[in-house]
Amino acid sequence: MRFLPTLISCLLVGGCATSPSSSGTGKPDPRDPWERFNRATFKVNDALDRHIARPVAKAYVKVTPRVVRTGITNVFSNLETVTTIVNGTLQGKLRQAGRDSTRLLINTTLGLGGLFDPASAAGFEFNDEDFGQTLGKWGVKSGPYLMLPVMGPSTLRDALARIPDQYTYPPTYLEDDSTRYIIRGVEFIDLRASLLPLDAQLDQSFDRYAFVRNAWLQRREYKVLDGNIEDPAFDDEEDLEEPAAPPTQ
């Protein structure tokens, strides 16, 4: 999520919010063969967001002190560290998994259950790994882009990967259903509140659907490849050659 504002800014500058054909060429985007269905789902999600999620998130920010919101965000980040540790190990990132385990131990104990984040101050930065990234690391293709009801952007691979991720998320094992629902609700509101600064930029886009899809897919590729994305500007060796001298008269 930390890279999403940068991606959205790049899309605005680069004019990547294209027409409904989504590829900028007048042809359907090959990443999105289910675009008709996805657009219909996005329309419903967008309406729910405008009339419910966004107002609730704004009210949450207005009535909740920043220090409390930070603590809530820290708690959920700490809970997600378990998933990160498991998937980091599955990806062979043993050193990172060890550091993430140390981070979890420090924040759970000294950080009072994750309310505070002394681990970052100690040099153990937050990492984000999930089973979708693990499958990508193993060579599983992302598959078609998929807009999920309520849950938002995904791909076929990442949508299916959400299932095993639930088994590494500690609140899943709470026996009381109402407690789990409350935790999920607070988590959703906290996440939506963190995205409020992006609303103004998103509202300026020509095609909100294509804008969200392009930003999400770029961010997702960045995470799966651990940032090792080649710059297309340097793919063509001719771009690096010296211009030819003009012919002599």
C-alpha positions as CSV (number, residue, x, y, z in Angstrom):
1,M,0.0,0.0,0.0
2,R,2.9,2.3,0.6
3,F,3.8,2.4,-3.1
4,L,0.2,3.1,-4.3
5,P,0.4,7.0,-4.0
6,T,3.5,7.0,-6.1
7,L,2.0,4.8,-8.7
8,I,-1.1,6.9,-8.9
9,S,0.9,10.1,-9.3
10,C,2.9,8.5,-12.1
11,L,-0.4,7.4,-13.8
12,L,-1.7,11.0,-13.6
13,V,1.4,12.5,-15.1
14,G,1.7,9.8,-17.8
15,G,-1.9,9.9,-18.8
16,C,-2.4,6.2,-18.1
17,A,-6.1,6.6,-17.2
18,T,-7.2,5.5,-20.6
19,S,-10.5,5.1,-22.4
20,P,-12.8,2.1,-21.6
21,S,-10.8,0.0,-24.1
22,S,-8.2,0.4,-21.3
23,S,-5.1,-0.3,-23.4
24,G,-4.8,3.1,-25.1
25,T,-4.8,1.5,-28.5
26,G,-8.6,1.1,-29.0
27,K,-8.3,-2.7,-28.4
28,P,-9.3,-4.6,-25.3
29,D,-6.6,-4.9,-22.7
30,P,-5.2,-8.5,-22.8
31,R,-4.8,-8.4,-19.0
32,D,-8.5,-7.8,-18.6
33,P,-10.6,-10.3,-20.7
34,W,-13.5,-10.1,-18.2
35,E,-13.7,-6.3,-18.4
36,R,-17.5,-6.2,-18.9
37,F,-18.0,-8.1,-15.6
38,N,-15.3,-6.3,-13.8
39,R,-16.6,-2.9,-14.8
40,A,-20.1,-3.8,-13.5
41,T,-18.6,-5.0,-10.2
42,F,-16.5,-1.9,-10.0
43,K,-19.6,0.3,-10.5
44,V,-21.3,-1.4,-7.5
45,N,-18.1,-1.2,-5.4
46,D,-17.7,2.4,-6.2
47,A,-21.2,3.3,-5.3
48,L,-20.8,1.4,-1.9
49,D,-17.6,3.3,-1.3
50,R,-19.0,6.7,-2.1
51,H,-22.1,6.3,0.0
52,I,-20.8,4.1,2.9
53,A,-17.1,3.4,3.2
54,R,-15.7,6.8,2.4
55,P,-18.1,8.7,4.8
56,V,-17.5,6.2,7.6
57,A,-13.7,6.6,7.0
58,K,-13.9,10.4,7.1
59,A,-15.9,10.2,10.3
60,Y,-13.4,7.8,11.8
61,V,-10.5,10.2,11.0
62,K,-12.5,13.2,12.4
63,V,-13.4,11.7,15.8
64,T,-10.3,9.4,16.4
65,P,-7.1,11.1,17.5
66,R,-4.1,10.4,15.3
67,V,-2.2,8.6,18.0
68,V,-5.1,6.2,18.4
69,R,-5.3,5.6,14.7
70,T,-1.6,5.0,14.5
71,G,-1.9,2.4,17.3
72,I,-4.7,0.6,15.5
73,T,-2.8,0.5,12.2
74,N,0.2,-0.9,14.1
75,V,-1.8,-3.6,15.7
76,F,-3.1,-4.8,12.3
77,S,0.4,-4.6,10.8
78,N,1.6,-6.8,13.6
79,L,-1.1,-9.4,13.0
80,E,-0.2,-9.5,9.3
81,T,3.4,-10.2,10.2
82,V,2.5,-13.8,10.8
83,T,1.4,-14.2,7.2
84,T,4.6,-12.4,6.0
85,I,6.8,-14.8,8.0
86,V,5.1,-17.9,6.6
87,N,5.2,-16.6,3.0
88,G,8.7,-15.3,3.3
89,T,9.8,-18.7,4.4
90,L,8.0,-20.4,1.5
91,Q,9.7,-18.0,-0.9
92,G,13.1,-19.0,0.5
93,K,13.7,-15.6,2.1
94,L,15.0,-17.1,5.3
95,R,17.0,-14.2,6.5
96,Q,14.0,-11.8,5.9
97,A,11.7,-14.3,7.7
98,G,14.1,-14.3,10.6
99,R,14.1,-10.5,10.9
100,D,10.3,-10.5,10.5
101,S,10.0,-13.0,13.4
102,T,12.2,-10.8,15.5
103,R,10.0,-7.8,14.6
104,L,6.9,-9.8,15.6
105,L,8.4,-10.7,18.9
106,I,9.5,-7.2,19.7
107,N,6.3,-5.5,18.8
108,T,4.1,-8.1,20.5
109,T,6.0,-7.8,23.8
110,L,7.6,-4.4,24.1
111,G,5.0,-2.9,21.8
112,L,2.1,-4.1,23.9
113,G,0.6,-6.4,21.4
114,G,1.6,-4.3,18.4
115,L,0.1,-1.1,19.6
116,F,3.5,0.5,19.4
117,D,6.3,-0.2,16.9
118,P,9.6,-0.3,18.6
119,A,10.9,-2.8,16.1
120,S,11.1,-0.2,13.3
121,A,13.1,2.0,15.6
122,A,15.4,-0.9,16.2
123,G,15.9,-1.4,12.4
124,F,13.4,-4.2,11.8
125,E,11.3,-2.7,9.0
126,F,7.9,-3.9,8.0
127,N,7.7,-6.3,5.1
128,D,4.6,-7.4,3.2
129,E,4.4,-11.0,1.8
130,D,1.3,-13.0,1.0
131,F,0.5,-16.3,-0.7
132,G,-0.3,-14.6,-4.0
133,Q,3.3,-13.2,-4.0
134,T,4.5,-16.7,-3.1
135,L,2.7,-18.3,-6.1
136,G,4.2,-15.5,-8.3
137,K,7.7,-16.3,-6.9
138,W,7.0,-20.0,-7.8
139,G,6.2,-19.1,-11.4
140,V,2.4,-19.1,-11.3
141,K,1.0,-16.6,-13.7
142,S,-1.3,-13.9,-12.4
143,G,-4.1,-14.8,-14.7
144,P,-6.9,-12.4,-15.7
145,Y,-7.6,-9.2,-13.8
146,L,-10.5,-9.7,-11.5
147,M,-12.6,-7.1,-9.6
148,L,-14.0,-8.8,-6.5
149,P,-17.2,-7.6,-4.9
150,V,-16.5,-5.4,-1.9
151,M,-12.9,-6.6,-1.7
152,G,-11.8,-4.8,-4.8
153,P,-8.9,-5.3,-7.3
154,S,-7.3,-8.7,-7.7
155,T,-6.3,-11.3,-10.2
156,L,-7.4,-14.9,-10.5
157,R,-4.2,-16.1,-8.8
158,D,-4.4,-13.6,-6.0
159,A,-8.1,-14.1,-5.4
160,L,-7.5,-17.9,-4.9
161,A,-4.5,-17.1,-2.7
162,R,-6.6,-15.2,-0.3
163,I,-8.0,-18.5,1.0
164,P,-4.7,-20.0,2.5
165,D,-3.8,-16.5,3.7
166,Q,-6.8,-16.6,6.0
167,Y,-5.2,-19.6,7.9
168,T,-2.1,-17.5,8.8
169,Y,-4.1,-14.5,10.1
170,P,-4.5,-14.9,13.9
171,P,-8.0,-13.4,14.2
172,T,-9.3,-16.3,12.0
173,Y,-8.9,-18.6,15.0
174,L,-11.1,-16.6,17.4
175,E,-14.1,-18.6,18.4
176,D,-16.5,-15.7,18.9
177,D,-17.9,-14.8,15.5
178,S,-19.0,-11.3,16.6
179,T,-15.4,-10.5,17.7
180,R,-14.0,-11.6,14.4
181,Y,-16.5,-9.4,12.5
182,I,-15.7,-6.4,14.7
183,I,-12.0,-6.8,14.1
184,R,-12.5,-7.2,10.4
185,G,-14.8,-4.1,10.3
186,V,-12.2,-1.9,12.2
187,E,-9.5,-3.2,9.9
188,F,-11.5,-2.3,6.8
189,I,-12.2,1.2,8.2
190,D,-8.6,1.8,9.1
191,L,-7.5,0.7,5.6
192,R,-10.0,2.9,3.9
193,A,-9.0,5.9,6.1
194,S,-5.4,5.4,5.0
195,L,-6.5,5.8,1.3
196,L,-8.5,9.0,1.8
197,P,-5.6,11.3,0.6
198,L,-5.8,9.5,-2.8
199,D,-9.5,10.2,-3.4
200,A,-9.0,13.7,-4.9
201,Q,-6.5,12.3,-7.5
202,L,-8.7,9.4,-8.3
203,D,-11.7,11.7,-8.8
204,Q,-9.7,13.6,-11.4
205,S,-9.1,10.5,-13.6
206,F,-10.9,10.2,-16.9
207,D,-11.7,6.5,-16.4
208,R,-11.8,5.6,-12.8
209,Y,-12.0,1.8,-13.5
210,A,-8.9,1.8,-15.8
211,F,-7.1,4.1,-13.4
212,V,-7.6,1.8,-10.4
213,R,-6.8,-1.3,-12.5
214,N,-3.5,0.0,-14.0
215,A,-2.3,1.3,-10.6
216,W,-3.1,-1.9,-8.8
217,L,-1.5,-4.2,-11.4
218,Q,1.7,-2.1,-11.5
219,R,1.9,-2.1,-7.7
220,R,1.2,-5.9,-7.6
221,E,3.9,-6.6,-10.2
222,Y,6.3,-4.5,-8.2
223,K,5.6,-6.5,-5.0
224,V,5.7,-10.0,-6.7
225,L,9.1,-9.1,-8.3
226,D,10.4,-7.4,-5.2
227,G,10.9,-4.2,-7.2
228,N,13.0,-5.8,-9.9
229,I,11.1,-4.3,-12.8
230,E,13.0,-3.4,-15.9
231,D,12.4,0.1,-17.2
232,P,10.8,-0.2,-20.6
233,A,12.6,3.0,-21.6
234,F,15.8,1.0,-21.8
235,D,14.5,-2.1,-23.4
236,D,15.5,-1.0,-26.9
237,E,19.2,-0.8,-27.3
238,E,18.7,1.8,-30.1
239,D,17.6,4.3,-27.5
240,L,21.2,4.2,-26.1
241,E,22.9,4.7,-29.4
242,E,24.4,8.0,-30.5
243,P,22.4,9.7,-33.1
244,A,23.7,9.2,-36.6
245,A,25.8,12.1,-38.1
246,P,24.0,14.1,-40.8
247,P,25.1,13.3,-44.4
248,T,27.8,15.5,-45.8
249,Q,27.0,17.6,-48.8
